[in-house]
Amino acid sequence: MKTLAEIEYAAMQLAEPERATLADHIMASLTSGTEIDRLWLEEAERRLQEVRAGMVETLDADEVMAEMRAL
């Protein structure tokens, strides 16, 4: 069995997309899907309330894409 340091070293040798996938798998193993779903729902509800309260500015998707292309 490998030590934590050996595993970490091996993981850091992976390309960034592979490290991101590995991180996603590890995080998923730490929290249940139900908990993640609940947290995302809370975040979505918080953001909706901010929009309804006028606390944030919304942008049209075409406007966002045009700004991104300009970069």
Secondary structure, 3 states (H helix, E strand, C coil): CCCHHHHHHHHHCCCHHHHHHHHHHHHHHHCCHHHHHHHHHHHHHHHHHHHHCCCCCCCCHHHHHHHHHHC
